[in-house]
């Protein structure tokens, strides 16, 4: 996902597609936001900082490089789901071991 796509995603998710509200919140006019979204204006550190200050739930790694989930909440959910999956696998392996032990004890 390009930075232009990430900005458009944030406008859609954080402000329900209201570009004016997003622009106001990060302290730029709509034309600047439009140029950023189209890649016609370079995404400077100033704009990154303004977005992160206005929307503290946005993950820095995602905004800068598209790594991981866009928001801290989604990242936490993703990590929890991974942990749950690993625990389920471990439980299945333990059940299998118990079944084998029970079989060997019956002999």
N, C-alpha and C positions, 0 to 999 in steps of 0.2 A: 504494500500500500504506500503510495507516495504521500508526501507531506500535504499536498493539495487534497488528496482523498481523506487524509486524517482530519484536516480542518473541516472539510465538508461533513464528515461523520460527526464531529463534535457539535457542529451547528445543528445537525439533525437530531442528535440524541439529547444534548444538553439544553437546547432552546427550541425543540420541536420544529426545527427548520426556519426559525425566525432569525434571519441573518442580521437584521437591524439590532435585535436584542443582544446577540453575540458580539457584534461590533461595538455596541455601546459598553458592554460589560468589560471588554478588553481595551477600551479607550481608543478605538480607531473609527474612522468613518466607513460607511458601507462600501465606498468605492475602493478603499484600501483592502478591505476584506475580500471583495470580489476579485481584485487583482491577485491577492495571495491564493485564493481558491483556484484560479485559472493558471497559476504559475507565471503570471506576468510581472510579479514583484517578488523579489527575493525574500525568503523567510529569515529575517535577521534574529539575533539573540534577543533583541527587544521584544519582538512579537512572541517568541517562545515564553519569555518571562511573564509577559502580560497574560497570556493564556493560563499559565500555571498559577499565577497569583489570583486570577479571577475564578479559576476552577481548580481548587486544591485537590479535588478527587481524581483529576487526570494524572496518570502516571507519566513521569518524566521520560522514562525509557521508551514508552510507547509513542509519545509525542515526537521525540527526537528521531527515533529509528524504527518505529513500528514493531518493537519487541514486546511480546507478551500481550496482556489485555489492556484496553484503553483506560479503564478506571481501577482504582485501588480495590473497590468492592468486587469487581469482576475478577481481578487477579486473585483476591483472597478466596472467592468461590471456586475458581479454577484449581487453586492449590488444595483446597479442602476436598474437592472431587477426586483429585489424584490420590490424596491420602486415603480416602474412603475406598477407592479402588484397590490400592495396595493392601489395605487391611482386609478387605473381602477375599483377596487372593490368599493372604496368610491364613485366614480362618478356614478356607477350603482345604489348604494344605494340612492344617492341624487336624481337621476332621478326618482327612484321609489317613493320617498317621494314627489317630485314635482307632479308626476302623481296623487297620492292620494289627495294632496291638491287641485289640479285642479278639481278633481271629486267632492270633498266635496264643493267646491265653486260654482259648477254648480247647486247644489241642492237647 
